[in-house]
Amino acid sequence: MPLLFASIGDEVTIKSIGGAPDVKQHLVDLGFTSGATVTVIQKVTTGLIVKVKEARIALDKGMASKVLI
């Protein structure tokens, strides 16, 4: 299931990252790796605000749909 469909407050584990190689690398650089825990902080009209490795990161809907949980 894509991260985009997680609910506010959900703490989920990343199963895999999809997309083009440059997109995958960008997400990995931000801390989105297989096995990492992500918490959904807020849903906004353009995507999500999540907490990963003690950092808050905003992801648009396209990027959030590439992160599979």
Number of C-alpha atoms within 10 A of each C-alpha: 12 18 23 21 14 17 15 14 12 12 16 17 17 19 16 16 23 14 14 9 10 9 14 19 15 12 20 13 10 13 18 22 20 15 12 15 17 24 21 21 18 14 17 12 7 11 17 24 19 24 18 18 14 10 10 14 16 17 19 15 17 12 21 21 19 20 22 18 21
